[in-house]
């Protein structure tokens, strides 16, 4: 039994504890911080102060009472009830030390002081806010009173204004008073023409109201009395300008309207009153197939707004920039009283090609000879032997990759030669060479006989309708067999003279120069039979053999003049490009003054590189050339859009096509030295495409690789291929920063092989499945932490761990997956052979039953190539 001053606790062994709580005591739970993140919950008792005896407060403060208390007995004396959740107050207080009680007392005192300080601060802020609010309210009241006062003064000034009478003396004295400097008046208050009387007097009235603009300045009372001069009514009534008013330096003089302005105003007023309409002028309007409303209104000399109004009345809402067809344009022009002349857009090309010549103007011209044949059969070497030059050494890999045009002289007669590539990729270039030629020389190696490109060259020559001369080359080789060549040509309907035909044939050796003269004589003989003539006294017309973008000279086109004479200074249209001829350069690099029929020259001065094979012609002026060029460019764009639309269709169709066919694209940006090489590369890459992968040429052009090409490749995620060109410094640095790959080539074989290998990487690997064996499920076991395991017997082949499996039930495959576990007895094994029993478990599948069959197979992925 424990007796205490604060409370009384009676504890009897085996009985529940009796506690007597003194009145005026409050309990609370406090969580004490023990440091390093540890806390302890304690119960604190608070006594109420007795306010009826102040002397007790001074003698013994309630917070210090627990410290002066007698020591408590050990806590084991107290026997709390088992169901009691919270510890008793007396027990907790016995566990607290004097230091902890003192610390709590100090914390309580500091909290009371802090609350008092915050309350005092809030009171100060509230008082300051009330003072500021009062000051703001007073300021607003003063401002309102000031505005009312100014308004009253302004109204008083306006009411007193009609009483001021302007005398003639004041009017004459006004300029003199205005000329003097008046510091009290602002510039806006000066009586200048164009200001009203009220505005000037308001400016005069402001200094009297105490405005700060005039503070500290001397205000003249007579300036305030003088009213502003009104606008010159008398000057307007005079209606005439005089020398005095024009030459006067007086700023106050008012300039009146001229007689012409007055007359125009009166005529306009009369027209508006009488609804006078001007005389309608009927015009002949030239209408193309499509025209914009703005252009149509300009050709009719009508306002576009009137045409739009007419269309709105007809129920069509259109804009001036909208395109309309020729039928609607003719209807509109007829409604506005104009006549119509319909023309077709293709009419712009009339009169520049196929101009008929008189027989008396025709003269003999040199023959145009094309050298054709299989690759590496000696075409360029033959041409070198004829020209006494070495072109083959300048070609990469000894392969001709451009069309070259040259002119030689034999026995006083000129012959123009065109050398074409023999590689399969240059089919289009051979076809162009055959179309622009008069005679075709078919070069066939005596040791190699007829090859695929030889047959192709024969077909091109026959399609163009040109005679063939067979040149059997490389007769100096030991394995040469010219008779075999003649025999094999019979299969392709080429009958030489020695075999009873009409085709000339010459055995020669380009390397040793054997029988070169015989070949040239055969060419001249064939030209004499053909009787080639042309008119040189007319505008030039011909074909573009090759085109390139030269860094120093700009766009350079190698052309072959077929009719007429081309001279520098003339304006030509070649394909969709045009330009003024700046210079003509022959095959030897010499500048020439003119180029007659059958003459190959390089032309400088075009706006861009035309396509190889385009026809060119001379036109009379720049506007005609520009019109033809724009028409052809528009046609090319429309064809490209139609081709893309037809191949791709809508976005939905394209996505469906990709999902069903799985077509993958290999984007490329191709830059080459000449237009023909780019065309050949594009054709060769197009043939590489399959149903799964194909090369897509994002952009191609002649010239070096620039920064815009790098940006385009980055946007389209394409690789850049340079054929006989290089990238400039800016393009190289940009490509390094963006991680764009630039591949350089000078032989078309290597380019095609590399692109083919890269496209093969886009092909999905082939999935090949190999059958391993069958197993039958005898019994199904449910094992803890493993799941269902099938006890099986291998009935055919073998079963391997990690292989693919199919679960077959009633001859129907119900699951396909992988084998997770393969055990024989309790050991994990790699494979189980036929006749043995094993345990199997599938990955993520447990619906197995006795009697099911398991098919085991192995899957291999094999890399595919094009």
Residue pairs with C-beta under 8 A, 6 or more apart in sequence:
1 9
1 10
1 11
1 12
2 8
2 9
2 10
2 11
2 72
2 73
2 77
2 78
2 90
4 69
4 70
4 72
4 90
5 69
5 70
6 22
6 25
6 45
6 65
6 66
6 69
6 90
6 93
7 19
7 20
7 21
7 22
7 89
7 90
8 19
8 20
9 17
9 18
9 19
9 20
9 78
9 88
9 90
10 17
10 18
11 17
11 18
11 77
11 78
11 79
13 79
15 79
16 79
16 81
17 78
17 79
17 80
17 81
17 88
19 88
19 90
21 89
24 47
24 48
24 50
25 45
25 46
25 47
25 48
26 45
26 46
26 47
26 48
27 43
27 44
27 45
27 46
27 89
28 43
28 44
28 45
28 46
29 41
29 42
29 43
29 44
30 41
30 42
30 43
30 44
30 104
31 39
31 40
31 41
31 42
32 39
32 40
32 41
32 42
32 100
33 39
34 40
42 92
42 95
42 96
43 86
43 87
43 89
43 92
43 93
44 104
45 66
45 89
45 93
46 62
47 62
47 65
48 62
49 57
49 62
50 56
50 57
60 68
63 105
63 108
63 109
64 105
66 93
66 96
66 101
67 98
67 101
67 102
72 90
72 93
72 94
73 94
75 91
75 94
75 95
78 88
78 90
78 91
80 87
80 88
80 91
149 209
150 209
153 205
153 208
153 209
154 202
154 205
154 209
157 201
157 205
158 198
161 201
161 227
164 225
164 227
166 227
170 226
171 229
174 191
174 226
174 229
175 250
175 252
177 222
177 223
177 226
178 190
178 191
178 252
182 220
182 223
183 217
183 218
184 207
184 214
184 217
184 218
184 219
184 220
184 223
185 203
185 204
185 223
186 203
186 213
186 214
188 195
188 199
188 203
189 200
189 203
189 204
189 228
190 200
191 200
191 226
191 228
191 229
191 252
192 251
192 252
193 229
193 231
193 232
193 252
193 253
193 254
193 255
194 231
195 228
196 228
196 230
196 231
197 227
197 228
197 230
199 228
200 227
200 228
201 227
201 228
204 223
204 224
205 224
206 213
206 214
207 213
207 214
207 217
207 219
207 224
208 219
208 224
229 252
231 254
232 253
232 254
232 256
235 245
235 253
235 254
235 255
235 256
236 254
236 256
236 257
238 256
239 256
239 257
239 259
239 262
240 256
240 259
241 255
241 256
241 258
245 253
245 255
245 256
270 276
280 337
281 301
282 337
282 338
282 339
283 299
283 300
283 301
283 338
283 339
284 338
284 339
284 340
284 341
285 296
285 299
285 300
285 329
285 333
285 338
285 339
285 340
285 341
286 299
286 341
286 343
287 296
287 326
287 329
287 330
287 333
287 340
287 341
287 342
287 343
288 326
288 343
288 344
288 345
289 325
289 326
289 344
289 345
290 323
290 324
290 325
290 326
291 323
291 324
291 326
291 329
292 320
292 321
292 322
292 323
292 324
293 304
293 307
293 308
293 311
293 318
293 319
293 320
293 321
293 322
293 324
294 304
294 320
294 321
296 307
296 324
296 329
296 332
296 333
297 303
297 304
297 306
297 307
297 320
300 307
300 333
300 336
300 338
302 336
304 320
306 336
307 320
307 332
307 336
308 318
308 319
308 320
310 332
310 335
310 336
311 317
311 318
311 332
318 324
324 332
326 342
329 340
330 340
330 342
333 339
333 340
334 340
345 631
346 631
348 624
348 627
348 628
348 631
349 628
349 631
352 539
352 541
352 573
352 617
352 618
352 619
352 628
353 541
353 615
353 617
355 538
355 539
355 541
355 563
357 534
357 535
357 538
357 563
358 535
361 535
361 537
361 538
362 533
362 534
362 535
363 533
363 534
363 535
363 536
363 597
364 531
364 532
364 533
365 532
365 533
365 534
365 536
365 596
365 597
365 598
366 407
366 413
366 414
366 415
366 416
366 527
366 532
366 597
366 598
366 599
367 415
367 416
367 438
367 439
367 523
367 524
367 526
367 527
367 530
367 532
367 598
368 416
368 418
368 436
368 437
368 438
368 439
368 560
368 598
369 415
369 416
369 417
369 418
369 437
369 438
369 439
369 440
369 441
369 523
370 417
370 418
370 420
370 433
370 434
370 436
370 437
370 439
370 440
370 441
370 466
371 379
371 382
371 383
371 417
371 418
371 419
371 420
371 441
371 443
372 379
372 420
372 422
372 430
372 433
372 434
372 440
372 441
372 442
372 443
372 457
372 460
372 461
373 379
373 422
373 442
373 443
373 444
373 453
373 454
373 457
374 422
374 443
374 444
374 445
374 448
374 451
374 452
374 453
374 454
374 457
375 399
375 421
375 422
375 423
375 424
375 453
376 398
376 399
376 422
376 445
377 422
377 443
377 444
377 445
377 448
377 451
377 454
377 473
377 474
378 443
378 445
378 473
378 474
378 510
378 511
379 400
379 419
379 420
379 422
379 443
380 391
380 392
380 395
380 400
380 404
380 419
381 392
381 473
381 510
381 511
382 441
382 443
382 471
382 473
382 508
382 510
382 516
382 519
383 391
383 404
383 406
383 417
383 419
384 390
384 391
384 392
384 510
385 510
385 511
385 513
385 516
386 408
386 417
386 516
386 519
386 520
387 406
387 408
387 417
391 400
391 404
391 419
392 398
392 400
395 401
396 724
396 746
396 747
397 746
397 747
397 749
399 421
399 422
399 423
399 747
399 748
399 749
400 419
400 420
400 421
400 422
401 421
401 423
401 426
401 677
401 680
401 724
401 747
401 748
402 421
402 546
402 673
402 674
402 676
402 677
403 418
403 419
403 420
403 421
403 429
403 432
403 433
403 545
403 546
403 558
403 612
403 676
404 418
404 419
404 546
404 587
405 416
405 417
405 418
405 419
405 545
405 546
405 558
405 560
405 587
405 600
406 416
406 417
406 419
406 587
406 600
407 414
407 415
407 416
407 417
407 586
407 587
407 599
407 600
408 414
408 415
408 417
409 415
410 517
410 520
410 521
410 523
410 524
411 524
413 524
414 598
415 520
415 523
415 524
415 527
416 560
416 598
416 599
416 600
418 433
418 436
418 437
418 545
418 560
418 600
420 426
420 429
420 430
420 433
421 429
421 430
421 680
422 430
422 453
422 457
423 453
423 680
423 748
423 749
424 452
424 453
424 456
424 684
425 680
425 681
425 683
425 684
425 748
425 752
426 676
426 680
427 456
427 680
427 683
428 613
428 676
428 679
428 680
428 683
429 612
429 676
429 679
429 680
430 453
430 456
430 457
430 460
431 460
431 463
432 543
432 545
432 612
432 613
432 676
433 460
434 440
434 457
434 460
434 461
434 463
434 464
434 466
435 464
435 543
435 613
436 543
436 545
436 560
436 562
437 464
437 466
438 466
438 527
438 530
438 532
439 466
439 467
439 468
439 469
439 523
439 526
439 527
439 530
440 457
440 460
440 461
440 464
440 466
440 467
440 468
440 469
441 468
441 469
441 470
441 471
441 519
441 523
442 454
442 457
442 458
442 461
442 468
442 469
442 470
442 471
442 494
443 471
443 473
444 450
444 454
444 470
444 471
444 472
444 473
444 485
444 489
445 473
445 474
446 472
446 473
446 474
446 475
446 477
446 480
446 481
446 482
446 484
446 485
446 507
447 474
447 477
447 479
447 480
447 481
448 474
449 481
449 484
449 485
449 488
450 485
450 488
450 489
450 491
450 492
455 492
458 468
458 492
458 494
461 468
467 503
467 526
467 530
468 494
468 503
469 503
469 504
469 505
469 506
469 519
469 522
469 523
469 526
470 485
470 486
470 489
470 494
470 496
470 503
470 504
470 505
470 506
471 505
471 506
471 508
471 519
472 482
472 485
472 486
472 505
472 506
472 507
472 508
473 508
473 509
473 510
474 480
474 509
474 510
474 511
475 482
475 507
475 508
475 509
475 514
476 509
476 511
476 512
476 514
482 507
486 496
486 498
486 499
486 505
487 499
489 495
489 496
490 499
494 501
494 503
495 501
495 502
495 503
496 503
496 504
496 505
497 503
497 504
497 505
498 505
504 522
504 525
504 526
506 515
506 518
506 519
506 522
507 515
508 514
508 515
508 516
508 518
508 519
509 515
510 516
532 598
534 562
534 563
534 564
534 597
534 598
535 563
535 564
535 597
536 564
536 565
536 596
536 597
537 564
537 565
538 563
538 564
538 565
539 564
539 570
539 617
539 618
540 561
540 563
540 564
540 565
540 566
540 570
540 572
540 595
540 616
540 617
540 618
541 561
541 562
541 563
541 564
541 615
541 616
541 617
541 618
542 559
542 560
542 561
542 562
542 563
542 566
542 615
542 616
543 559
543 560
543 562
543 613
543 614
543 615
543 616
544 557
544 558
544 559
544 574
544 575
544 610
544 611
544 612
544 613
544 614
544 615
544 616
545 558
545 559
545 560
545 600
545 612
546 557
546 558
546 612
546 674
546 675
546 676
547 555
547 556
547 557
547 558
547 609
547 610
547 611
547 612
547 674
547 675
547 676
547 702
548 555
548 556
548 609
548 673
548 674
548 675
548 702
548 703
549 555
549 556
549 609
549 701
549 702
549 703
549 704
550 556
551 703
551 704
553 604
554 604
554 605
554 606
555 577
555 579
555 604
555 605
555 606
555 607
555 608
555 609
556 602
556 603
556 604
557 574
557 602
557 603
557 606
557 609
557 610
557 616
558 600
558 601
558 602
558 603
559 566
559 574
559 600
559 601
559 602
559 603
559 616
560 598
560 599
560 600
561 595
561 596
561 597
561 598
561 599
561 600
561 601
562 597
562 598
563 597
564 597
564 618
565 594
565 595
565 596
565 597
566 572
566 581
566 584
566 594
566 595
566 601
566 603
566 618
567 581
567 584
567 593
567 594
567 595
568 581
568 582
568 583
568 584
568 593
569 580
569 581
570 580
570 581
570 618
571 578
571 579
571 580
571 581
571 618
571 619
571 620
571 621
571 622
571 625
572 578
572 579
572 581
572 603
572 606
572 616
572 617
572 618
572 619
572 625
573 616
573 617
573 619
573 625
573 628
573 629
574 603
574 606
574 610
574 614
574 615
574 616
575 610
575 611
575 614
575 615
575 616
575 632
576 608
576 610
576 614
576 629
576 632
576 633
576 636
577 606
577 607
577 608
577 609
577 610
577 629
578 606
578 607
578 619
578 622
578 625
578 626
578 628
578 629
579 605
579 606
579 607
579 625
580 605
580 622
581 603
581 604
581 605
582 604
582 605
583 591
583 603
583 604
583 605
584 591
584 592
584 593
584 594
584 595
584 601
584 602
584 603
584 604
585 591
585 592
585 601
585 602
585 604
586 592
586 595
586 599
586 600
586 601
586 602
587 600
592 601
595 601
607 629
609 675
609 701
609 702
609 703
610 616
610 675
611 675
611 679
612 674
612 675
612 676
612 679
619 625
619 628
648 654
649 657
657 663
661 691
661 692
662 692
662 764
663 691
663 692
663 693
663 694
664 692
664 693
664 694
664 762
664 763
665 693
665 694
665 695
665 696
666 693
666 694
666 695
666 696
666 719
666 755
666 758
666 759
666 762
667 696
667 698
667 716
667 717
667 718
667 719
668 685
668 695
668 696
668 697
668 698
668 718
668 719
668 720
668 721
668 755
669 697
669 698
669 699
669 700
669 709
669 712
669 713
669 716
669 718
669 719
669 720
669 721
670 678
670 681
670 682
670 697
670 699
670 700
670 701
670 721
670 723
671 678
671 700
671 701
671 702
671 703
671 704
671 705
671 709
671 720
671 721
671 722
671 723
671 725
672 678
672 681
672 700
672 701
672 702
672 722
672 723
672 724
672 725
673 702
673 723
673 724
673 725
674 702
675 702
677 723
677 724
677 748
678 700
678 701
678 702
678 723
680 748
681 700
681 721
681 723
681 748
681 751
681 752
682 697
682 700
684 748
684 752
685 695
685 697
685 752
685 755
686 694
686 695
688 694
688 695
688 752
688 755
688 756
688 759
688 866
689 695
690 866
692 762
692 763
692 764
693 759
693 762
693 763
693 866
694 759
695 755
695 759
698 712
698 713
698 716
698 718
699 709
699 712
703 725
704 722
704 725
704 726
704 727
704 728
704 731
705 720
705 722
705 725
705 726
705 727
705 728
705 731
705 742
706 727
706 728
706 730
706 731
707 728
707 730
707 731
707 734
709 720
709 727
709 731
710 720
710 727
710 731
710 734
710 735
710 738
710 740
711 734
712 718
713 719
713 720
713 740
714 738
714 740
719 740
719 741
719 743
719 758
720 727
720 735
720 740
720 741
720 742
720 743
721 743
721 745
721 751
721 755
722 742
722 743
722 744
722 745
723 745
723 746
723 748
723 751
724 745
724 746
725 744
726 744
727 735
727 742
732 742
734 740
735 741
735 742
743 751
743 754
745 751
745 754
756 866
757 865
759 866
760 863
760 864
760 865
760 866
763 863
763 864
763 865
763 866
764 864
765 861
765 862
765 863
765 864
766 861
766 862
766 863
766 864
767 859
767 860
767 861
768 859
768 860
768 861
768 862
769 804
769 857
769 858
769 859
769 860
770 857
770 858
770 859
770 860
771 797
771 855
771 856
771 857
772 797
772 798
772 799
772 800
772 803
772 856
772 857
772 858
773 794
773 795
773 796
773 797
773 798
773 799
773 834
773 856
774 794
774 795
774 796
774 797
774 853
774 854
774 855
774 856
775 792
775 793
775 794
775 795
775 799
775 832
775 838
775 840
775 853
775 854
775 856
776 792
776 793
776 795
776 851
776 852
776 853
776 854
777 790
777 791
777 792
777 848
777 849
777 850
777 851
777 852
777 853
777 854
778 791
778 792
778 793
778 837
778 850
779 790
779 791
779 850
780 788
780 789
780 790
780 791
780 848
780 849
780 850
781 788
781 789
781 790
781 791
781 839
782 788
782 789
783 789
786 821
786 841
787 841
787 846
788 841
788 846
788 848
789 821
789 823
789 839
789 840
789 841
790 839
790 840
790 841
790 848
790 852
790 854
791 837
791 838
791 839
792 799
792 837
792 838
792 839
792 840
792 854
793 835
793 836
793 837
793 838
794 832
794 833
794 834
794 835
794 836
794 837
794 838
795 834
796 834
797 834
797 856
798 831
798 832
798 833
798 834
798 856
799 819
799 822
799 831
799 832
799 838
799 840
799 854
799 856
800 819
800 822
800 830
800 831
800 856
800 858
801 819
801 821
801 822
801 828
801 829
801 830
801 831
802 818
802 819
803 818
803 819
803 856
803 857
803 858
804 816
804 817
804 818
804 819
804 856
804 857
804 858
804 859
805 816
805 817
805 818
805 819
805 840
805 842
805 854
805 855
805 856
805 857
806 813
806 815
806 816
806 854
806 855
806 857
807 813
807 814
807 815
807 816
807 842
807 845
807 848
807 852
807 853
807 854
808 814
808 852
808 853
808 854
808 855
809 849
809 851
809 852
809 853
813 855
814 847
815 842
815 845
815 847
817 842
817 843
817 844
817 845
818 842
818 843
819 840
819 841
819 842
819 843
819 856
820 841
820 842
820 843
821 828
821 839
821 840
821 841
822 828
822 829
822 830
822 831
822 832
822 838
822 839
822 840
823 829
823 838
823 839
823 840
824 832
824 836
824 837
824 838
824 839
829 838
832 838
840 854
842 848
